[in-house]
Amino acid sequence: MVLNYIWIGFFLVSFLIAVVRLIFMGDVEVFPAMMDSTFESSKTAFEISIGLTGVLALWMGIMKVGEKGGVVAAFAKLLGPVFCRLFPDIPKGHPVTGSIFMNIAANMLGLDNAATPMGLKAMEQMQELNPKKDTATNSMIMFLVLNTSGLTIIPVSILVYRAQMGAAQPTDVFIPILLATFFSTIAGLVVTSLFQRINLFNRTLLLTLGGLCLFVAAIIWGFSRMDKEQMNVVSTTVANTLLMSVIVGFIVAGALRRVNVYDAFIEGAKDGFTTAVRIIPYLVAILVGIGVFRAAGAMDMLVGGVKWVVEAIGCNTDFVEALPTALMKPLSGSGARGMMVDAMTQYGADSFVGRLSCIFQGSTDTTFYILAVYFGSVNIRYTRHAVTCGLLADLAGIIAAIAIAYMFFG
């Protein structure tokens, strides 16, 4: 229902702004630009879905092999004590626990192409447990908020973009991104737990969160001792080595249990194709709404309004020029990436704005895209508090990114 109002709002606000620009500013290009955006966004949505087909088929096939080989069940058993508290609606030892873990692990390593199919698999498994098929469960919402908060340990793509844009030290945003995304994830977890009345002050969760904090601190310490070449090589190598190890490990586990690995893979891959087709309408809807909003100039007006308010209260406005990346990120990953590159092009990769745009890009994930794809894949219409919790996690990430950028580069 919330997505419904947001989607309507995109069109109404965009139309009103376009009418004002046409009547009072004589901007005869605004409506053609909006119409062009609808066609281009529809095409983009279809291309994304088709582009996902191969990846979805691959990873859903691998996940099916892992299920039949007992690996996913082993992860579910290992993580049972923690996940049964964060996801109390999921029966202890259910295979979906393993899928959730694989998705979160892939996101942490910055492996978006692997994370999406694993996440869609987890949503399908949670939908099987859902008594109201058109309404999101608490477990689905917690899972999506953990995704939208965007916890990433190795932001490889951002480092690559910085290197391409001529940054003197492409990896200098690594630790700020890690800190910002960590705060975003913790905020999302706490807010969702409050909505769902989950007690975070129990021994198991406190030990787990404490261990995560120590793990993040160890990574920060380790990478801070490397130069930029070492950091890029190590991060890329570790991510890809772990990913290939998962594939080989699942296949070996299936073979040891005398599973027909090839048939199991084909069975799962078929599900990947049908899922890719099923999400097309949801992607078209959300991307067209976002495209119209941008084409009408609503995003520029929003940023301008924020700058006016910040100036009026006498605060430093250096961060405002990087805000388009932050505001676009919940709406569109490619759009935010374009904003980030544009900021580095206009102000310089090593400028405060350029660095902050990179931190914004890495601090959260594409909330509305994830909601549209994940909920759309299982035909969820009523998202309950998912949008609220996801956007609050995004807000925490944005605030943390600004504070951390001033601390490191201000």
PAKETOR-384824 format. One record per residue (C-alpha): residue in three letters; x, z, y. Coordinates in steps of 0.5 Angstrom, whole numbers, padded with zeros to 4 digits, always signed. Example, Ala and Ser with C-alpha at 12.3 -4.5 7.8 and 13.67 -1.06 7.14 Angstrom:
2
Ala+0025+0016-0009/Ser+0027+0014-0002/
END
This chain:
410
Met+0000+0000+0000/Val+0006+0002+0005/Leu+0009-0005+0003/Asn+0002-0008+0005/Tyr+0002-0005+0012/Ile+0009-0007+0013/Trp+0009-0014+0011/Ile+0002-0015+0016/Gly+0006-0011+0021/Phe+0012-0017+0021/Phe+0007-0022+0022/Leu+0003-0019+0027/Val+0009-0016+0031/Ser+0013-0023+0031/Phe+0007-0027+0033/Leu+0005-0023+0039/Ile+0013-0023+0041/Ala+0012-0031+0040/Val+0006-0031+0044/Val+0009-0027+0050/Arg+0016-0031+0050/Leu+0012-0038+0050/Ile+0007-0036+0056/Phe+0012-0032+0060/Met+0018-0035+0059/Gly+0016-0042+0057/Asp+0020-0042+0050/Val+0017-0048+0047/Glu+0022-0047+0041/Val+0020-0040+0038/Phe+0014-0042+0034/Pro+0018-0048+0031/Ala+0023-0043+0030/Met+0018-0039+0026/Met+0015-0044+0022/Asp+0022-0047+0020/Ser+0024-0040+0018/Thr+0018-0039+0013/Phe+0020-0045+0010/Glu+0027-0044+0009/Ser+0026-0036+0007/Ser+0021-0039+0002/Lys+0027-0044-0001/Thr+0032-0038-0001/Ala+0027-0033-0005/Phe+0026-0039-0010/Glu+0034-0040-0010/Ile+0035-0033-0011/Ser+0030-0032-0017/Ile+0033-0038-0020/Gly+0040-0036-0019/Leu+0039-0029-0022/Thr+0036-0033-0029/Gly+0043-0034-0032/Val+0045-0027-0030/Leu+0039-0024-0032/Ala+0039-0027-0039/Leu+0046-0025-0040/Trp+0045-0018-0038/Met+0038-0017-0042/Gly+0041-0020-0048/Ile+0047-0015-0048/Met+0043-0009-0046/Lys+0038-0011-0052/Val+0045-0011-0057/Gly+0047-0005-0054/Glu+0040-0002-0056/Lys+0040-0004-0063/Gly+0047-0002-0063/Gly+0045+0005-0061/Val+0050+0005-0055/Val+0044+0006-0050/Ala+0041+0012-0054/Ala+0048+0015-0054/Phe+0048+0015-0047/Ala+0041+0017-0046/Lys+0043+0023-0051/Leu+0049+0025-0047/Leu+0046+0025-0040/Gly+0039+0028-0043/Pro+0041+0035-0039/Val+0041+0032-0032/Phe+0036+0026-0033/Cys+0031+0031-0036/Arg+0031+0035-0029/Leu+0031+0029-0024/Phe+0026+0025-0029/Pro+0022+0030-0032/Asp+0017+0024-0033/Ile+0021+0021-0038/Pro+0022+0024-0045/Lys+0028+0027-0047/Gly+0033+0022-0051/His+0029+0016-0049/Pro+0033+0009-0048/Val+0031+0008-0041/Thr+0036+0014-0039/Gly+0042+0009-0042/Ser+0039+0004-0038/Ile+0039+0008-0032/Phe+0046+0010-0033/Met+0048+0003-0034/Asn+0045+0001-0027/Ile+0048+0006-0023/Ala+0055+0005-0026/Ala+0054-0002-0024/Asn+0052+0000-0017/Met+0058+0005-0016/Leu+0063-0001-0018/Gly+0060-0006-0013/Leu+0057-0010-0019/Asp+0051-0013-0016/Asn+0050-0018-0021/Ala+0050-0013-0027/Ala+0046-0008-0024/Thr+0040-0012-0022/Pro+0038-0014-0029/Met+0040-0007-0032/Gly+0035-0004-0026/Leu+0030-0009-0028/Lys+0031-0007-0036/Ala+0030+0000-0034/Met+0024-0001-0030/Glu+0020-0005-0036/Gln+0022+0001-0040/Met+0019+0006-0035/Gln+0013+0002-0034/Glu+0012+0003-0042/Leu+0011+0010-0040/Asn+0007+0009-0034/Pro-0001+0011-0035/Lys-0003+0008-0029/Lys+0000+0001-0029/Asp-0001-0001-0022/Thr+0002+0005-0019/Ala+0009+0008-0018/Thr+0011+0014-0022/Asn+0016+0019-0020/Ser+0021+0017-0024/Met+0021+0010-0022/Ile+0021+0012-0015/Met+0027+0017-0016/Phe+0031+0011-0019/Leu+0029+0006-0014/Val+0031+0011-0008/Leu+0038+0012-0012/Asn+0039+0005-0012/Thr+0037+0004-0005/Ser+0042+0009-0002/Gly+0047+0004-0005/Leu+0052+0009-0008/Thr+0058+0005-0008/Ile+0065+0007-0010/Ile+0069+0000-0010/Pro+0066-0004-0004/Val+0070-0010-0006/Ser+0066-0016-0003/Ile+0067-0012+0004/Leu+0074-0012+0003/Val+0075-0019+0002/Tyr+0071-0021+0008/Arg+0075-0017+0012/Ala+0081-0020+0009/Gln+0078-0027+0011/Met+0077-0025+0018/Gly+0084-0023+0019/Ala+0084-0015+0019/Ala+0090-0012+0020/Gln+0088-0007+0014/Pro+0082-0010+0011/Thr+0082-0003+0007/Asp+0082+0001+0013/Val+0074+0002+0012/Phe+0074+0004+0005/Ile+0074+0011+0005/Pro+0069+0011+0011/Ile+0064+0007+0007/Leu+0065+0012+0001/Leu+0063+0018+0005/Ala+0057+0014+0009/Thr+0054+0012+0002/Phe+0055+0019-0001/Phe+0051+0022+0004/Ser+0046+0017+0004/Thr+0045+0018-0004/Ile+0045+0026-0003/Ala+0040+0025+0003/Gly+0036+0020-0002/Leu+0036+0025-0008/Val+0034+0031-0004/Val+0028+0028+0000/Thr+0025+0025-0006/Ser+0026+0032-0010/Leu+0022+0035-0004/Phe+0017+0030-0005/Gln+0017+0031-0012/Arg+0018+0038-0012/Ile+0024+0038-0017/Asn+0028+0044-0016/Leu+0036+0042-0015/Phe+0038+0049-0015/Asn+0039+0050-0022/Arg+0046+0050-0026/Thr+0046+0043-0029/Leu+0044+0040-0023/Leu+0049+0044-0019/Leu+0055+0043-0023/Thr+0053+0035-0024/Leu+0053+0034-0016/Gly+0059+0039-0015/Gly+0063+0035-0020/Leu+0061+0028-0017/Cys+0063+0031-0010/Leu+0070+0033-0014/Phe+0070+0026-0017/Val+0069+0022-0010/Ala+0074+0027-0007/Ala+0079+0025-0012/Ile+0078+0017-0011/Ile+0079+0018-0004/Trp+0085+0022-0005/Gly+0088+0017-0010/Phe+0086+0010-0006/Ser+0089+0014+0001/Arg+0096+0014-0003/Met+0096+0006-0004/Asp+0097+0000+0001/Lys+0092-0005+0002/Glu+0095-0010-0003/Gln+0095-0004-0008/Met+0088-0002-0007/Asn+0085-0009-0007/Val+0088-0011-0014/Val+0086-0004-0017/Ser+0079-0004-0015/Thr+0078-0011-0017/Thr+0082-0010-0024/Val+0078-0003-0025/Ala+0071-0006-0024/Asn+0072-0012-0028/Thr+0076-0009-0034/Leu+0070-0004-0034/Leu+0065-0009-0034/Met+0068-0013-0040/Ser+0069-0007-0044/Val+0062-0006-0043/Ile+0060-0013-0046/Val+0065-0012-0052/Gly+0063-0005-0053/Phe+0056-0007-0054/Ile+0058-0013-0059/Val+0062-0008-0063/Ala+0057-0003-0063/Gly+0052-0008-0066/Ala+0057-0011-0071/Leu+0059-0004-0074/Arg+0051-0002-0075/Arg+0050-0009-0078/Val+0046-0012-0073/Asn+0045-0019-0072/Val+0048-0019-0065/Tyr+0047-0026-0064/Asp+0039-0026-0065/Ala+0039-0019-0061/Phe+0042-0023-0055/Ile+0038-0029-0055/Glu+0031-0024-0056/Gly+0034-0020-0050/Ala+0036-0026-0046/Lys+0029-0029-0047/Asp+0026-0023-0043/Gly+0031-0025-0037/Phe+0028-0031-0036/Thr+0021-0029-0036/Thr+0023-0023-0031/Ala+0026-0028-0026/Val+0020-0033-0026/Arg+0016-0027-0025/Ile+0019-0024-0019/Ile+0019-0030-0015/Pro+0012-0029-0011/Tyr+0015-0022-0009/Leu+0021-0025-0006/Val+0018-0030-0003/Ala+0013-0025+0001/Ile+0018-0020+0003/Leu+0023-0026+0005/Val+0018-0030+0009/Gly+0016-0024+0013/Ile+0023-0022+0015/Gly+0025-0029+0017/Val+0019-0029+0022/Phe+0021-0022+0024/Arg+0028-0025+0026/Ala+0026-0032+0028/Ala+0021-0029+0033/Gly+0027-0025+0037/Ala+0024-0018+0035/Met+0030-0016+0032/Asp+0034-0017+0038/Met+0029-0013+0042/Leu+0029-0007+0038/Val+0037-0007+0039/Gly+0036-0008+0046/Gly+0031-0002+0046/Val+0036+0002+0043/Lys+0041+0001+0047/Trp+0037+0002+0053/Val+0035+0009+0050/Val+0042+0011+0049/Glu+0044+0009+0056/Ala+0039+0013+0059/Ile+0041+0019+0055/Gly+0048+0018+0057/Cys+0051+0017+0051/Asn+0056+0013+0048/Thr+0054+0006+0047/Asp+0059+0003+0043/Phe+0056+0003+0036/Val+0050-0001+0039/Glu+0053-0008+0038/Ala+0054-0006+0031/Leu+0046-0004+0030/Pro+0044-0011+0028/Thr+0047-0010+0021/Ala+0044-0003+0020/Leu+0037-0005+0022/Met+0038-0012+0017/Lys+0041-0008+0011/Pro+0034-0005+0009/Leu+0031-0012+0010/Ser+0036-0017+0007/Gly+0043-0017+0004/Ser+0045-0024+0006/Gly+0042-0023+0013/Ala+0046-0016+0014/Arg+0052-0020+0011/Gly+0051-0025+0016/Met+0051-0020+0022/Met+0057-0016+0019/Val+0061-0023+0019/Asp+0058-0025+0026/Ala+0060-0018+0029/Met+0067-0019+0026/Thr+0067-0026+0029/Gln+0065-0024+0036/Tyr+0069-0017+0037/Gly+0074-0018+0032/Ala+0075-0015+0025/Asp+0079-0009+0027/Ser+0075-0007+0033/Phe+0070-0001+0033/Val+0064-0006+0032/Gly+0067-0010+0027/Arg+0069-0004+0023/Leu+0062+0000+0024/Ser+0059-0006+0022/Cys+0063-0006+0015/Ile+0061+0001+0014/Phe+0054+0000+0015/Gln+0054-0006+0010/Gly+0057-0001+0005/Ser+0053+0005+0007/Thr+0046+0003+0004/Asp+0043-0002+0000/Thr+0037-0007+0001/Thr+0031-0003+0001/Phe+0025-0008+0001/Tyr+0029-0013-0003/Ile+0030-0008-0008/Leu+0023-0005-0008/Ala+0020-0012-0008/Val+0024-0014-0014/Tyr+0024-0008-0018/Phe+0016-0006-0017/Gly+0014-0014-0017/Ser+0018-0015-0024/Val+0013-0010-0027/Asn+0007-0011-0022/Ile+0007-0005-0019/Arg+0002-0005-0013/Tyr+0002+0002-0010/Thr+0009+0005-0008/Arg+0007+0012-0006/His+0013+0015-0003/Ala+0018+0010-0005/Val+0019+0007+0002/Thr+0019+0013+0006/Cys+0024+0016+0002/Gly+0028+0010+0001/Leu+0028+0009+0009/Leu+0030+0016+0010/Ala+0036+0015+0006/Asp+0038+0009+0010/Leu+0037+0013+0016/Ala+0042+0018+0013/Gly+0047+0013+0012/Ile+0046+0010+0018/Ile+0047+0016+0022/Ala+0053+0018+0017/Ala+0056+0011+0018/Ile+0056+0012+0026/Ala+0059+0019+0026/Ile+0064+0017+0021/Ala+0066+0011+0025/Tyr+0067+0015+0031/Met+0071+0020+0027/Phe+0076+0015+0024/Phe+0076+0009+0029/Gly+0073+0012+0036/
END
